[in-house]
């Protein structure tokens, strides 16, 4: 028991440190290019934690090889990115910044308006800004010294000016997070009283909350404010980061957050998952997947991860958020069961993948240099989300009850027909259509909101493209 307690404490401490930099990762190296070519994974898949990750040995081997390659060819700009990102992943932030200084020297020798210089100027700004942000966090993230944080914000803004749509838009989200961090470090009074996520809507400002709840002690209770979250964020299609002028539509915010989780370290961030949940809620009828995001945040919090946006809040805030979203989803038990049953399977898939990678790396085989790296690897499938047959069963049940209740009207209409009273027959049929057909049509329309896990929410989110199409067409 004591050994397990120590293990849990160690895991919690590691998650706190990891979360401290999780939402800030926005690199550009050869892995980024490969991921962008493949596209974003499904939203549900990401929320279940199925994201490709690499062990430290992967980056150490790359750094050793790239260092030798740069000695042979110091003008290869892409190799500086590989070296810097590998150093950052190994928590050697000063070295990462030094690698970027080497890239700066080579960049300055290129023609000013050449395509190569413009492209690598953007990568230089994006990477260097991220390295400064990580160094600030690693040094304690103190409000007493914001030098690295201010430098990071300056560089990321410059990168966005050069390439606004890169990285699935995640740099805009990264900038918003950085400016929210600066805001919470500069001021003791937060711009937003709801202590979850980073987004501000017209219903979540202190003024809006004061108008709704007054200024009583009960109104200031964090748990009460968090319970209001699903309503505070369902109002508004645009979201602003607290302490920032960055404003995104909900689908831009979601795409950027999924990009941070996939290409960076935000897979372990309670702030990223809470923000994703609130962004999803900005669109009505997306509460099922919003609840899934809140559930993942609650799981991370229970395992020791902590918010760096709201460092002084009650640690139970993520649990309150999951409870609030659960109360907004009809029969949320189906979603919770799917999450609870699938998460261990996803962890096992991730663990098996990591074991395979480490075994290959130990034999000197690396994906950068061996095209057969993945030979022999077989990945288990994630169970499909529930919902398809649940919805079919509900609709079939509604139709069966409709037929059952309509049958007496048909029977009476038949008697009227045999009695040569056609107008009476028609009256009975019309009455049956109104009394039975009306409620049955309503129930069939509301079927997706009755089913515990609506495929209208899950299946449309199988890929981000499908999700974005659904959002833009405002499908229920």
C-alpha positions, -999 to +999 in steps of 0.1 A: +000+000+000+028+024+009+046+016-023+014+023-043+009+056-025+045+067-033+040+056-070+008+077-072+025+107-056+054+104-081+029+101-110+010+131-098+042+152-095+052+142-130+018+152-144+020+186-127+053+193-144+041+180-177+009+200-175+029+231-169+042+230-204+015+210-221-006+238-236+025+257-247+040+232-272+038+243-308+069+230-326+080+227-362+102+198-371+101+167-394+074+151-371+052+181-377+054+178-414+045+141-412+015+148-389+002+176-411+004+153-441-016+127-423-042+152-410-058+155-376-072+124-359-108+121-349-120+143-320-134+114-300-101+095-305-081+124-291-104+128-261-099+091-253-061+098-252-052+079-284-023+102-295+010+091-309+039+099-285+076+091-284+101+082-256+131+104-247+154+079-265+137+088-298+148+124-295+182+116-280+191+094-311+178+121-335+198+148-317+230+128-319+226+120-356+214+156-366+243+171-347+268+151-368+249+160-400+250+197-392+288+195-387+290+182-422+265+207-436+258+237-414+236+253-440+208+228-437+181+248-420+156+220-414+182+202-393+184+231-369+147+227-362+151+190-356+180+196-332+162+224-313+129+205-309+147+173-298+166+194-272+134+209-260+117+175-257+147+164-236+141+195-214+174+211-225+158+245-232+190+266-232+205+243-259+173+245-279+176+283-279+212+280-289+203+258-319+179+285-330+207+311-327+227+290-351+197+289-375+194+327-373+230+331-384+223+310-415+190+326-422+206+360-424+228+349-453+198+341-475+181+366-499+156+386-479+125+378-500+134+342-510+108+315-505+132+295-484+140+323-461+103+332-456+093+296-448+122+291-424+117+325-408+083+313-397+096+280-384+124+299-365+099+323-348+074+295-339+101+272-325+120+299-306+089+313-291+079+278-278+114+273-264+112+305-244+078+296-231+090+262-219+121+277-203+099+302-184+076+273-171+106+251-163+121+280-142+089+281-121+065+303-142+070+331-117+052+365-120+085+380-107+103+374-140+082+374-172+111+380-195+109+346-213+071+347-214+070+382-229+096+371-255+076+340-263+045+361-269+064+385-292+078+356-313+046+337-316+027+368-327+054+374-354+050+338-365+013+342-369+018+374-389+040+355-413+018+323-416-017+327-400-030+293-410-001+270-402-003+241-378-040+238-381-043+273-366-029+261-333-004+290-329-034+313-324-045+291-296-010+289-282-008+327-283-041+330-265-029+306-238+004+325-234-014+359-230-039+343-206-009+331-185+005+366-185-028+380-175-033+357-145+003+363-134+000+401-136-033+405-119-048+390-088-083+397-100-091+375-130-110+389-159-133+358-157-148+345-125-155+310-139-123+290-130-122+266-160-106+270-194-093+302-210-122+315-230-144+345-223-180+349-236-205+377-231-222+355-204-191+346-185-177+381-177-177+393-141-204+419-151-227+393-166-223+369-136-229+398-112-261+406-130-272+370-129-261+360-094-255+393-075-225+396-053-233+373-025-209+348-009-228+320-025-225+336-059-187+337-055-185+300-048-164+283-075-185+252-075-217+273-082-200+292-110-187+260-127-222+245-127-232+275-149-205+267-175-227+247-200-251+277-202-225+304-201-208+290-232-238+278-253-247+314-262-218+325-283-202+313-316-171+334-309-146+330-280-120+354-267-090+344-246-089+361-212-064+389-211-059+387-249-072+402-281-072+368-298-108+360-309-117+327-326-148+311-338-157+279-319-146+256-347-113+275-351-107+271-313-115+234-315-093+228-345-064+246-328-068+228-295-069+194-313-038+204-331-021+213-298-031+179-284-019+160-314+013+179-323+023+192-289+019+181-253-016+194-246-029+157-244-020+160-206-034+194-200-066+200-179-067+236-193-067+224-229-095+198-223-116+222-202-112+249-230-121+223-256-152+214-237-163+250-234-156+256-271-177+226-281-205+239-259-205+272-279-224+252-305-258+239-294-264+202-295-227+193-291-230+185-255-223+148-258-187+153-270-183+183-247-191+160-218-164+136-231-139+164-231-149+174-195-146+138-184-111+135-198-102+167-179-116+153-147-096+121-152-064+141-157-071+162-126-078+130-105-044+117-116-026+148-103-026+172-133-033+209-123-043+240-141-016+266-148-041+291-160-060+290-127-032+279-103-051+289-071-085+274-079-100+244-061-085+212-076-121+198-078-130+223-105-126+197-133-148+173-115-175+200-111-173+207-148-178+171-157-208+171-133-222+202-150-219+188-185-233+154-173-265+172-161-270+187-196-268+154-215-299+132-214-290+098-200-252+106-199-246+072-183-240+057-217-213+082-225-197+077-191-197+039-195-181+042-229-154+065-215-147+043-185-146+011-205-125+025-234-099+046-216-080+015-201-080-001-236-065+031-251-039+032-224-030-003-232-027+005-269-005+034-261+016+013-238+020-015-264+031+011-290+056+026-267+071-008-258+074-016-295+092+017-302+116+013-272+125-022-283+133-010-318+153+020-306+173-002-283+184-021-313+195+011-330+165+012-354+150+047-357+121+058-379+142+086-394+167+062-409+148+029-412+118+027-435+109-007-420+107+006-385+070-003-381+073-038-397+056-063-374+036-037-354-001-044-351-023-019-334-056-029-317-087-010-327-106+014-304-142+002-298-167+021-318-188+046-298-222+034-288-253+049-303-262+034-337-283+006-324-295+025-294-310+051-317-325+024-339-341+007-309-356+039-296-371+048-330-384+013-335-400+013-301-416+047-308-430+034-341-443+002-324-461+021-298-475+044-324-489+015-344-503+000-312-521+032-302-533+040-338-548+005-342-581+013-322-587+043-345-583+021-376-606-004-361-633+022-354-628+036-389-634+001-403-667-002-384-678+032-397-670+022-433-690-011-430-719+010-415-717+031-447-707+062-428-676+074-447-674+108-431-674+092-397-646+069-409-626+099-421-631+116-387-618+087-368-587+084-390-580+122-387-584+120-349-560+091-348-534+109-370-536+139-347-536+122-313-510+095-322-491+108-352-483+142-337-466+129-305-449+101-324-434+125-349-422+147-320-406+117-303-389+105-335-375+140-339-362+141-303-348+105-305-312+116-307-316+136-275-331+106-257-305+081-266-276+078-241-250+081-268-262+098-299-244+087-331-255+121-344-228+134-320-203+106-323-203+095-359-202+130-373-170+135-352-153+105-366-130+129-385-124+166-380-136+172-415-170+156-408-172+176-375-164+209-392-191+202-419-216+195-393-208+227-374-210+248-405-243+234-416-256+237-380-270+202-380-287+192-348 
